Amino acid sequence: MFLVSPFRHLLRRFHFLRIIPVGTLGFILGCGSSSPPASSPTSTPAAGSAMAPTFALSGAITLVHDPSIVYQAGVYYSLSTDPGDQPGNPQVGYLPIHCSTDKLTWSRCGQVFNFVPQTILNVFPAFKIFWAPDISYFNGLYHVYYAASVFGQNHSLIGVATNTTMIQTDPAYKWVDQGIVLSSQSSDNFNAIDPSILIDTDTSGTVNHIWLTYGSYWGGIYQREINPATGMLSTINAAIVNLATRPLVQNNPIEGPNLVKHNNYYYLFVSFDYCCNNVSSTDNYKIAVGRSSSPQGPFVDQSGTSMLQGGGIIILQSGALWTAPGGSTVLIDSVHGDLITYHALSVASNYLDYLFVNTITWPGDWPAIQQ
């Protein structure tokens, strides 16, 4: 049975907490490919490559899932999946935004939408929860690409909203929904959720292309080109490129793509396996990555195995206190330092999902997550 991202089940255990998470995840900078079995909740780190860092955040850091991150004028902004209504705590707006000046202490500082746009209600009349937003900046605008879907189906869409600034005190601050970018139906072999934008520039900073990477289960991870002027799909290049899939793993559990460029390589980060199931012991989400000299692949791991054949280096997986890390976004920032943000579930807090933000480095042109 094909599934939409299994994290959707975590809504059953959402409630509001404010806890400082200090725990352990299994970090790996390994060698070789990995196509872990869907039934295994954890994996054993490669010899000599395990790290046991602690990482403390505080403030509004829970009920954060599938985070993305952007920086403007001394402030980091994180956008994430809607938490849904909780007993006594109804959801406030749609696509929550959290802010931090130090990457450690976070606070809720708004949302993209106060109401569901009519274009979404026209497709999903009872719609309540947006998934997995991605934040980027091009053509003088911040773009938030978001997903809307039906549980357990690939009847899905990716839309986009824009704003001239992230600073809420700026008189120009206003999110404007620009409509639907891409959709999928039950007859399609892909699922139009989990969008990720790469602004592909040359050494002078000139934008050559903008790539939309997306997908969850079904046929895996796909890519389309975006028109920089409109933020919609390019009408000049209509090619649909399959970037990654796991043909030998039941249900093809791969999703949450994030495509970035660092130095001479393009890196495709994905989430493998399952998160946030009703039985927490089956949560074995993990972050994997491959690289290519082209934004359209082929992406391979250190052993040369293609991500179209299930390849990918696992760089983060479950530990004793935190489990099922995934939904990652990498921020490439040559001035303030490169970061990776993701969620992980707290074993001690009924497997609630928490925000993590870590430094990421590139030894030997492969990513390594730091404390």
C-alpha positions in Angstrom: 0.0 0.0 0.0 1.4 3.4 -1.0 1.5 6.1 1.6 1.8 9.8 1.8 4.5 10.8 4.2 3.8 8.7 7.4 4.5 11.7 9.7 0.9 12.7 9.1 0.0 10.3 11.9 1.9 12.4 14.5 -1.1 14.8 14.7 -2.6 12.3 17.2 0.1 13.3 19.7 0.4 17.0 19.2 0.1 19.2 22.3 2.0 22.3 23.4 5.2 22.0 25.4 8.1 24.2 26.0 11.2 22.1 26.8 14.9 22.4 26.2 15.9 19.3 24.2 19.4 18.0 25.0 19.9 14.6 23.6 21.7 12.3 21.3 21.3 11.4 17.7 23.5 9.1 15.7 25.6 11.2 13.3 27.4 9.4 10.5 29.9 10.6 7.9 30.2 7.2 6.3 31.2 5.4 3.2 29.2 3.4 0.8 25.5 3.4 -0.1 22.6 2.6 2.1 19.2 1.2 1.4 18.1 0.3 4.9 15.1 -2.1 5.3 11.8 -0.4 6.2 11.4 -2.7 9.2 14.5 -1.5 11.1 13.8 1.3 13.6 17.5 2.2 14.0 20.8 1.5 12.4 24.3 1.0 13.7 26.8 3.7 12.9 29.8 2.8 10.8 32.9 1.9 12.8 34.9 5.0 13.8 32.3 7.4 12.4 29.7 7.8 15.2 29.4 11.0 17.1 27.4 11.8 20.2 26.8 15.5 20.3 24.3 17.4 22.4 22.4 20.3 21.0 20.2 22.6 23.1 17.5 24.8 21.8 14.9 26.7 23.8 11.6 28.5 23.3 9.0 27.5 20.7 10.8 24.5 19.4 8.3 21.7 19.5 5.5 20.9 17.1 8.0 21.8 14.5 8.0 19.4 11.5 9.7 19.6 8.1 11.4 23.0 8.9 13.0 25.3 6.3 15.2 28.3 7.1 16.2 31.7 5.8 18.2 34.6 7.1 17.5 38.3 6.8 19.0 41.3 8.6 20.3 39.4 11.7 17.4 37.1 12.1 16.9 33.5 11.2 13.3 32.5 10.1 12.1 28.9 10.2 8.9 27.9 8.5 7.3 24.5 9.1 4.2 22.2 8.7 1.0 23.3 10.4 0.6 21.6 13.9 -3.2 21.2 13.7 -5.7 22.0 16.4 -5.0 20.7 19.9 -7.4 20.4 22.8 -7.8 23.9 24.2 -5.1 25.2 21.7 -6.6 25.8 18.3 -4.1 26.3 15.4 -3.3 29.9 14.9 -3.0 30.7 11.2 -1.3 28.5 8.6 2.4 27.8 7.9 3.9 29.0 11.2 7.1 31.1 11.3 9.6 31.0 14.1 12.4 33.5 14.7 15.8 33.5 16.3 18.8 35.8 16.4 21.2 33.2 17.7 19.9 29.9 16.3 19.3 28.7 19.8 16.3 30.5 21.3 13.3 30.5 19.1 9.9 32.2 19.3 6.7 32.1 17.2 6.7 35.3 15.2 3.8 34.9 12.8 2.4 32.8 10.0 2.2 33.0 6.2 -1.6 32.8 6.0 -4.4 33.8 8.3 -6.9 32.0 6.2 -6.7 29.2 3.7 -6.5 30.7 0.2 -9.6 30.2 -2.0 -7.5 28.5 -4.7 -6.7 25.7 -2.2 -10.3 25.4 -0.9 -11.5 25.1 -4.5 -9.5 21.8 -4.7 -9.8 20.7 -1.0 -13.0 22.2 0.5 -12.3 21.0 4.0 -8.5 21.8 4.0 -6.8 22.6 7.3 -3.1 21.7 7.3 -0.3 22.8 5.0 2.8 20.6 4.8 6.5 21.1 4.4 7.1 24.7 3.3 10.3 25.8 1.5 11.5 29.4 1.8 13.7 31.0 -0.9 14.5 34.5 -2.3 14.7 35.4 -5.9 13.4 38.1 -8.3 13.2 40.5 -5.4 10.7 38.4 -3.4 10.7 35.7 -0.7 8.9 32.7 -2.1 7.3 30.1 0.2 6.4 26.9 -1.7 4.0 24.8 0.3 2.2 21.5 -0.1 -1.5 20.5 0.3 -2.7 17.0 0.0 -5.2 14.2 1.1 -4.0 11.7 3.7 -2.8 8.5 2.2 -3.2 9.6 -1.4 -1.2 11.4 -4.1 -4.0 13.9 -4.8 -1.7 16.7 -3.9 -0.6 20.2 -5.0 2.3 22.6 -4.5 1.5 26.3 -4.3 3.5 29.4 -3.7 3.1 32.6 -1.7 5.4 35.7 -1.9 6.5 38.6 0.2 9.0 41.4 -0.2 10.4 41.0 3.3 10.5 38.7 6.3 10.5 41.6 8.7 7.0 42.0 10.1 7.4 45.6 11.2 8.2 46.6 7.7 5.1 48.4 6.2 5.6 46.3 3.0 5.2 43.0 4.9 2.4 41.0 3.3 2.1 37.5 2.1 0.4 37.1 -1.2 -0.7 33.7 -2.5 0.3 33.3 -6.1 -1.6 30.1 -6.7 -1.0 26.5 -7.6 2.4 25.6 -9.2 2.1 21.8 -9.7 -0.5 19.1 -8.8 -0.8 15.3 -8.9 -3.7 12.9 -9.2 -4.2 9.2 -8.4 -3.3 8.4 -12.0 0.2 10.0 -11.7 3.3 8.2 -10.7 4.5 11.0 -8.4 3.2 12.9 -5.3 3.3 16.7 -5.6 4.4 17.5 -2.0 7.7 18.4 -0.2 8.8 21.2 -2.5 12.4 22.4 -2.4 13.9 25.3 -4.5 17.4 25.7 -5.7 18.5 29.0 -7.1 21.3 27.9 -9.4 23.8 30.8 -10.0 27.1 31.1 -11.7 30.3 32.4 -9.9 29.2 36.0 -10.5 25.9 35.4 -8.8 23.8 35.5 -12.0 20.8 33.2 -11.8 21.1 30.5 -14.5 18.2 28.3 -13.5 15.7 27.8 -10.6 14.9 24.2 -9.9 11.9 22.8 -8.0 12.6 19.4 -6.5 9.7 17.5 -4.9 8.2 14.1 -4.2 7.2 11.5 -1.7 6.9 7.7 -2.2 5.3 6.7 -5.5 8.0 7.2 -8.1 10.3 9.0 -5.8 11.9 12.4 -6.2 11.4 14.6 -9.2 12.4 17.9 -10.6 11.0 20.7 -12.8 12.4 24.1 -13.8 10.8 27.3 -12.5 10.4 30.6 -14.4 12.3 33.1 -12.2 9.9 35.9 -13.3 6.7 34.2 -12.3 7.7 31.5 -9.7 5.6 29.1 -11.8 6.7 26.1 -13.9 8.9 27.0 -16.9 7.0 26.8 -20.2 10.4 26.7 -22.1 11.7 23.7 -20.3 8.9 21.3 -19.5 11.2 18.3 -18.8 10.3 16.1 -15.7 13.4 14.6 -14.3 13.4 11.6 -11.9 16.3 12.2 -9.4 16.0 9.5 -6.8 14.0 6.4 -5.9 14.4 3.2 -3.9 13.2 0.4 -6.2 14.3 -2.5 -4.0 12.5 -1.2 -0.8 8.8 -1.9 -0.2 6.6 1.2 -0.6 9.6 3.3 -1.9 10.0 5.2 1.4 11.9 8.3 0.2 10.7 11.9 0.5 11.6 15.4 1.8 14.1 16.3 -0.9 16.4 19.3 -0.5 18.7 20.3 -3.4 21.7 22.6 -2.7 24.9 23.6 -4.4 28.2 23.8 -2.6 31.4 24.5 -4.5 31.5 22.3 -7.5 28.8 19.8 -6.5 25.0 19.6 -6.2 23.8 17.7 -3.2 20.4 16.0 -2.9 19.3 15.5 0.7 16.4 13.2 1.3 14.6 11.4 4.1 14.6 7.6 4.1 12.0 5.3 5.7 9.2 6.1 8.2 8.4 8.7 10.7 5.7 9.3 13.3 3.8 6.1 13.0 1.1 5.1 15.6 3.7 2.6 16.9 6.7 4.7 17.7 9.1 1.7 17.7 8.6 1.6 13.9 9.9 5.2 13.4 13.2 4.8 11.6 13.4 8.1 9.5 16.9 9.1 8.6 18.6 11.7 6.5 20.6 10.6 3.4 22.5 12.4 0.7 24.1 12.0 -2.7 25.9 14.4 -5.0 26.3 15.2 -8.7 28.2 17.6 -10.9 24.8 18.5 -12.5 21.6 19.7 -10.8 19.7 17.0 -12.8 21.9 14.2 -11.6 22.9 11.4 -11.7 23.3 11.7 -7.9 25.5 9.1 -6.4 26.9 8.2 -3.0 30.6 7.6 -2.1 30.6 4.1 -3.5 29.2 5.4 -6.8 25.7 3.9 -6.3 23.0 6.0 -8.0 20.2 7.4 -6.0 17.9 6.1 -8.7 19.0 2.6 -7.5 18.5 3.3 -3.8 21.9 4.9 -3.1 22.6 7.6 -0.6 24.9 8.1 2.4 23.0 8.2 5.8 24.4 11.2 7.7 21.9 11.3 10.5 19.8 8.6 12.2 18.1 7.7 15.5 19.9 7.7 18.8 18.9 6.8 22.4 17.0 10.0 23.3 16.0 11.3 19.9 14.6 9.3 17.0 13.5 9.6 13.4 15.4 12.7 12.3 14.3 14.0 8.9 12.5 16.7 6.8 15.8 18.5 6.5 16.7 21.8 4.8 20.3 23.0 4.2 21.0 26.8 4.2 24.2 27.7 2.2 25.5 30.9 3.7 29.1 31.9 2.9 28.9 34.8 5.3 27.3 33.4 8.5 28.0 29.7 8.0 26.1 26.8 6.4 23.3 25.2 8.5 21.1 22.2 8.4 17.7 22.2 10.1 15.4 19.2 10.6 13.0 17.7 13.1 13.6 14.8 15.4 11.2 13.1 17.9 11.9 13.1 21.7 11.7 9.7 23.2 11.3 11.3 26.7 8.4 13.6 25.6 5.9 11.1 24.0 7.7 11.3 20.7 6.8 14.9 20.0 8.7 16.5 17.2 11.3 19.2 17.9 13.3 21.7 15.9 17.0 21.1 15.4 19.5 23.5 13.8 23.1 22.4 13.3 26.2 23.6 11.5 27.1 21.6 8.4 30.6 21.3 7.0 32.0 19.7 3.9 35.1 17.6 4.5 36.2 16.0 1.2 33.2 17.6 -0.5 30.8 15.4 1.5 28.4 16.9 4.2 29.0 16.4 7.9 26.6 17.5 10.6 28.3 19.2 13.5 27.2 20.0 17.0 
